[in-house]
Amino acid sequence: MINGILILFDMGPGTLRQLTKAGLRHDRISKIFLTHFHPDHTADLIQLLFATKNPSILKKRPPFTITGASGLNSFINHLQDAYYQWLTLPPEIMAIEELDPKKMPQRDYNTFKITALPTKHTSSSLAYRVQDPAGKTLVYSGDTDFCEEVIELALGTDLLILECSFPDGQGVEGHLTPSQCGRIARLAKAHRLLLIHFYPECLNTDITAQCRKTFGGELILGRDLLHVHI
């Protein structure tokens, strides 16, 4: 939430349910930023569009925008084709915005700025840096392997949110381990590091100890319904 504007990054399974638990209404979301198009980051788009299609919601729902990499229009069109008319919303309600970081890496939305850079996961994966009018910043990596782009994006950020899928010694291409996350945070001189996106293999290890091999700053392990203020 920035100055009353509700912003969402990715929509994996269960997102709408957890928003409800957090007291956040889905029809108040103004901006949705997708890092990539894998199901664990987009599945609840189906539920959101279907819920918004409800006449009682649709007639009073403020406009919102879904933003992502090139291919987003095609991705959403395919979802709408698969479910016929049930996910199709009027253009005055839902806008789709594709970002090409090579042409325009930064966008100004008046109440906040977004900078996007590609990450090492899929050909259309993006990480985002958010800056509010006071200069506070947050960086959200989405899924990524270790890459210079994430370090560049996270330089001096107040809060760095990194995926941390697999434990040290069991790394998988396209994902980060705790010590790699710590190294990124240290090189970027991030003020705080928040780790999320734990696979079972990672949860069965000492994530903090592994991250502490490379990072000595403030470390937060993500959990459902966690509130972090910047």
C-alpha positions as CSV (number, residue, x, y, z in Angstrom):
1,M,0.0,0.0,0.0
2,I,1.4,3.4,-1.1
3,N,-0.5,6.5,-0.1
4,G,-3.7,4.5,-0.2
5,I,-3.0,2.8,-3.5
6,L,-3.2,-1.0,-3.2
7,I,-0.5,-2.7,-5.3
8,L,0.0,-6.4,-5.8
9,F,3.0,-8.3,-7.0
10,D,2.1,-11.7,-8.6
11,M,-1.0,-13.7,-7.9
12,G,-0.2,-17.3,-7.0
13,P,-2.8,-19.8,-5.8
14,G,-4.6,-18.7,-2.7
15,T,-3.9,-15.0,-3.1
16,L,-7.5,-13.8,-3.0
17,R,-8.1,-15.9,0.2
18,Q,-5.1,-14.5,1.9
19,L,-6.0,-10.9,0.9
20,T,-9.4,-11.4,2.5
21,K,-7.7,-12.7,5.7
22,A,-5.5,-9.6,5.7
23,G,-8.6,-7.4,5.4
24,L,-7.8,-6.2,1.9
25,R,-10.6,-6.2,-0.7
26,H,-9.7,-7.5,-4.1
27,D,-11.8,-4.8,-5.8
28,R,-9.6,-2.1,-4.3
29,I,-6.4,-3.3,-6.1
30,S,-5.2,-0.6,-8.4
31,K,-2.1,-2.2,-9.9
32,I,-1.0,-5.8,-10.4
33,F,2.6,-6.4,-11.4
34,L,3.5,-9.9,-12.7
35,T,7.2,-11.1,-12.6
36,H,6.5,-13.9,-15.1
37,F,3.8,-16.2,-16.3
38,H,4.3,-19.5,-14.3
39,P,1.2,-20.8,-12.5
40,D,2.6,-20.3,-9.0
41,H,2.7,-16.6,-9.8
42,T,-0.4,-16.1,-11.9
43,A,-3.0,-18.8,-11.0
44,D,-5.3,-16.5,-9.0
45,L,-5.6,-14.1,-11.9
46,I,-8.4,-16.5,-13.0
47,Q,-10.2,-16.0,-9.7
48,L,-9.7,-12.3,-9.7
49,L,-11.1,-11.8,-13.2
50,F,-14.0,-14.1,-12.5
51,A,-14.8,-12.4,-9.2
52,T,-14.6,-9.0,-10.9
53,K,-17.0,-10.2,-13.6
54,N,-19.8,-10.5,-10.9
55,P,-22.3,-7.7,-11.8
56,S,-22.4,-6.4,-8.2
57,I,-18.6,-5.9,-8.3
58,L,-18.3,-4.8,-11.9
59,K,-20.7,-1.9,-11.7
60,K,-18.7,-0.2,-8.9
61,R,-15.2,-1.5,-9.4
62,P,-12.6,1.3,-10.0
63,P,-10.3,0.7,-13.0
64,F,-7.1,-1.4,-12.5
65,T,-4.1,-2.3,-14.5
66,I,-2.2,-5.6,-15.0
67,T,1.5,-5.0,-15.8
68,G,4.1,-7.5,-17.0
69,A,6.7,-8.3,-19.6
70,S,6.1,-8.6,-23.4
71,G,3.6,-11.4,-24.0
72,L,1.2,-10.4,-21.2
73,N,-1.5,-9.5,-23.6
74,S,-1.3,-12.9,-25.3
75,F,-1.2,-14.7,-21.9
76,I,-4.4,-13.0,-20.7
77,N,-6.1,-13.4,-24.0
78,H,-5.4,-17.2,-23.9
79,L,-6.9,-17.3,-20.4
80,Q,-10.0,-15.5,-21.6
81,D,-10.3,-17.8,-24.6
82,A,-10.1,-20.9,-22.3
83,Y,-12.9,-19.6,-20.1
84,Y,-15.0,-18.1,-22.8
85,Q,-16.6,-14.8,-21.7
86,W,-16.2,-15.4,-18.0
87,L,-12.9,-13.6,-17.6
88,T,-13.4,-10.9,-20.1
89,L,-13.8,-7.4,-18.6
90,P,-14.6,-4.1,-20.2
91,P,-11.5,-2.1,-21.3
92,E,-12.5,0.8,-19.1
93,I,-12.2,-1.5,-16.0
94,M,-9.1,-3.5,-16.9
95,A,-6.0,-2.3,-18.7
96,I,-3.0,-4.4,-19.7
97,E,0.4,-2.9,-19.8
98,E,3.5,-4.6,-21.2
99,L,6.9,-3.4,-20.1
100,D,10.1,-3.6,-22.2
101,P,13.0,-2.8,-19.9
102,K,15.3,-2.3,-22.9
103,K,13.1,0.5,-24.2
104,M,11.7,2.0,-21.0
105,P,12.9,0.5,-17.8
106,Q,11.2,3.1,-15.6
107,R,7.5,4.2,-15.3
108,D,6.1,7.0,-13.2
109,Y,2.6,6.4,-11.8
110,N,2.5,9.7,-9.9
111,T,2.1,8.2,-6.5
112,F,5.1,5.8,-7.1
113,K,7.8,4.9,-9.6
114,I,8.6,1.5,-11.0
115,T,11.9,0.3,-12.4
116,A,12.0,-3.1,-14.1
117,L,14.9,-5.2,-15.2
118,P,15.1,-8.8,-16.6
119,T,16.0,-11.6,-14.4
120,K,17.6,-15.0,-15.0
121,H,14.6,-17.3,-14.9
122,T,12.5,-17.2,-18.1
123,S,12.9,-15.1,-21.2
124,S,10.1,-12.8,-19.9
125,S,10.9,-12.6,-16.2
126,L,11.1,-9.2,-14.6
127,A,12.2,-7.9,-11.2
128,Y,10.7,-4.6,-9.9
129,R,12.0,-1.7,-7.8
130,V,9.3,0.6,-6.3
131,Q,10.0,4.1,-5.1
132,D,7.4,6.2,-3.3
133,P,7.4,10.1,-3.2
134,A,9.4,10.1,0.0
135,G,12.2,8.1,-1.7
136,K,11.6,4.9,0.2
137,T,12.3,1.8,-2.0
138,L,11.3,-1.8,-2.2
139,V,12.7,-4.4,-4.6
140,Y,10.9,-7.6,-5.5
141,S,12.8,-10.2,-7.5
142,G,10.3,-12.7,-8.5
143,D,12.0,-16.0,-9.5
144,T,15.6,-15.6,-10.5
145,D,19.0,-17.1,-10.5
146,F,22.0,-15.0,-9.3
147,C,22.4,-12.1,-11.7
148,E,23.8,-8.7,-11.9
149,E,20.5,-7.1,-12.8
150,V,19.0,-7.9,-9.4
151,I,22.0,-6.4,-7.7
152,E,21.8,-3.3,-9.8
153,L,18.1,-2.9,-9.1
154,A,18.5,-3.4,-5.4
155,L,21.4,-0.9,-4.8
156,G,20.7,0.8,-1.5
157,T,17.1,-0.3,-1.3
158,D,15.2,-0.1,2.0
159,L,13.7,-3.6,1.6
160,L,14.9,-6.4,-0.7
161,I,12.5,-9.2,-1.3
162,L,14.2,-12.3,-2.8
163,E,12.9,-15.7,-3.7
164,C,14.8,-18.4,-1.9
165,S,13.7,-21.7,-3.3
166,F,16.4,-24.3,-2.6
167,P,19.0,-24.8,0.1
168,D,22.7,-24.4,-0.3
169,G,24.1,-27.5,-2.0
170,Q,20.9,-28.3,-3.8
171,G,20.6,-25.3,-6.0
172,V,18.4,-25.5,-9.2
173,E,19.0,-23.3,-12.3
174,G,16.7,-20.3,-12.3
175,H,16.4,-20.1,-8.5
176,L,18.3,-18.8,-5.5
177,T,19.7,-20.4,-2.4
178,P,20.0,-18.6,1.0
179,S,23.7,-17.8,0.7
180,Q,23.2,-16.5,-2.8
181,C,20.4,-14.3,-1.5
182,G,22.7,-13.0,1.2
183,R,25.4,-12.3,-1.3
184,I,23.0,-10.3,-3.5
185,A,21.8,-8.3,-0.5
186,R,25.4,-7.6,0.7
187,L,26.6,-6.5,-2.7
188,A,23.6,-4.3,-3.2
189,K,24.0,-2.8,0.4
190,A,20.3,-3.5,1.0
191,H,19.1,-2.2,4.4
192,R,16.8,-5.2,5.0
193,L,16.4,-8.6,3.3
194,L,13.1,-10.5,3.2
195,L,13.3,-14.1,1.9
196,I,10.2,-15.8,0.4
197,H,9.2,-18.6,-2.0
198,F,10.6,-21.5,0.0
199,Y,10.3,-24.9,-1.5
200,P,10.0,-27.9,1.0
201,E,13.7,-28.7,0.5
202,C,14.6,-25.3,1.8
203,L,12.1,-25.3,4.6
204,N,13.8,-28.4,5.9
205,T,17.1,-26.6,6.5
206,D,18.4,-23.7,8.6
207,I,17.7,-20.9,6.1
208,T,18.9,-18.2,8.5
209,A,22.3,-19.9,9.1
210,Q,22.9,-20.4,5.4
211,C,22.0,-16.8,4.6
212,R,24.3,-15.6,7.4
213,K,27.3,-17.0,5.6
214,T,27.1,-14.0,3.2
215,F,24.9,-11.4,4.9
216,G,25.0,-9.8,8.3
217,G,22.2,-7.3,8.0
218,E,18.6,-7.4,9.1
219,L,17.0,-10.6,7.8
220,I,13.3,-11.5,7.7
221,L,11.9,-14.9,6.8
222,G,8.6,-14.6,5.0
223,R,5.4,-16.2,6.2
224,D,1.7,-15.9,5.3
225,L,0.1,-12.6,6.4
226,L,3.4,-11.0,7.4
227,H,3.2,-7.2,7.6
228,V,6.4,-5.2,6.9
229,H,6.5,-1.4,7.0
230,I,9.1,0.6,5.1
